[in-house]
Amino acid sequence: MSEFVFMNGEYIEAEKAVLPVRTHAFLYGTSVFEGIRAYYNKDENQLYAFRVKEHYERLIRSAKIMWMENPYSLDEYCKITIDLLRKNEYRTDVYIRPTLYKSSIKVGPTLTDNEDSFLIFTTPFGDYFDANAGLKLCVSNWRRTSDNAIPPRAKVSGAYANSALIKTDAHEAGFDDAVVLSESGQVTEGSAMNIFLIINGVLTTTSTTDDILVGVTRNTVIELARELGIPVKERAIDRTELYLADEVFCCGTGAQIVPVESIDHRKVGNGKIGQITKQIQTLYYDVVKGKIEKFKEWCTPVYD
Ligand SMILES: Cc1ncc(COP(=O)(O)O)c(C=O)c1O
């Protein structure tokens, strides 16, 4: 059975969802997007979409930076997404990709006087990384784009040329991924995930003004740490702190919560998954499946 896609205000079969080759977003990377997960809870036979509202709030912020008009309200975006999942009748974990894009047939990069269109596709999706095997990271010799170049705060497709170089060169050098530094040489994040260090029992992560995408999972981790009574600090992080931290993990919608085993061939802690990482990871996987009452408001059920 063909999957449905939402495009031009309709639910249509995926094969029919095609774009003209001169679409502005294709020519210039002028689209903003989200990556959202929905988790299948087998015991309840229910699919839960995770933090849909927060993802669309970020899409709306990205759109503002990029001179885009939102064709739908926040509530409408959420409803369209849940309706699409229901139409596709998934009984498995799913990745959801909404995209708001410059759809004019137009040569030249100007963002104004340029139509905006919206689409969503969905696809069954397992783990991006093995949650139990620690990542082997390096520090990338690429730099994260800065707020004054291509702002990482906006999730813009064109900015992913930066992520693609970071990730591919790390892979080619035998690593799983890379930590990328800012132009001023401080830690920002991974190619498509935020980073947390545990330093003397304090969960430490880069600030929202450190050239990062302000991750929804990052916020989830901070909330869960509070729940677990773990102190959290958001601050600038030096490269060498990566080598000295007791534990390190990365997080993102795709990556979920993934421990880091080594950075630049230096073992993190004893090279095994750390206790605080494990605690947060365990709670996270229960929360996303709607198993923890206190955080159930983050999980939107797809089926009645
Ligand atoms: C560059 C970058 N940083 C961080 C993240 C994590 O963000 P979120 O937790 O909202 O998925 C992503 C996710 O796609 C990303 O692409």
Ligand as a Chemical Component Dictionary entry (heavy atoms), coordinates in Angstrom:
data_LIG
# 
_chem_comp.id                   LIG 
_chem_comp.type                 NON-POLYMER 
_chem_comp.pdbx_formal_charge   0 
_chem_comp.three_letter_code    LIG 
# 
loop_
_chem_comp_atom.comp_id 
_chem_comp_atom.atom_id 
_chem_comp_atom.alt_atom_id 
_chem_comp_atom.type_symbol 
_chem_comp_atom.charge 
_chem_comp_atom.model_Cartn_x 
_chem_comp_atom.model_Cartn_y 
_chem_comp_atom.model_Cartn_z 
_chem_comp_atom.pdbx_ordinal 
LIG C1 C1 C 0 21.901 20.230 14.045 1  
LIG C2 C2 C 0 20.970 19.565 15.008 2  
LIG N1 N1 N 0 21.158 19.739 16.327 3  
LIG C3 C3 C 0 20.344 19.172 17.233 4  
LIG C4 C4 C 0 19.305 18.361 16.850 5  
LIG C5 C5 C 0 18.385 17.770 17.879 6  
LIG O1 O1 O 0 17.158 18.440 17.848 7  
LIG P1 P1 P 0 15.799 17.756 18.308 8  
LIG O2 O2 O 0 16.055 17.212 19.660 9  
LIG O3 O3 O 0 14.800 18.831 18.300 10 
LIG O4 O4 O 0 15.504 16.687 17.332 11 
LIG C6 C6 C 0 19.074 18.140 15.498 12 
LIG C7 C7 C 0 17.950 17.280 15.095 13 
LIG O5 O5 O 0 17.593 17.125 14.010 14 
LIG C8 C8 C 0 19.922 18.757 14.548 15 
LIG O6 O6 O 0 19.730 18.561 13.234 16 
# 
loop_
_chem_comp_bond.comp_id 
_chem_comp_bond.atom_id_1 
_chem_comp_bond.atom_id_2 
_chem_comp_bond.value_order 
_chem_comp_bond.pdbx_ordinal 
LIG C1 C2 SING 1  
LIG C2 N1 SING 2  
LIG C2 C8 DOUB 3  
LIG N1 C3 DOUB 4  
LIG C3 C4 SING 5  
LIG C4 C5 SING 6  
LIG C4 C6 DOUB 7  
LIG C5 O1 SING 8  
LIG O1 P1 SING 9  
LIG P1 O2 DOUB 10 
LIG P1 O3 SING 11 
LIG P1 O4 SING 12 
LIG C6 C7 SING 13 
LIG C6 C8 SING 14 
LIG C7 O5 DOUB 15 
LIG C8 O6 SING 16 
# 
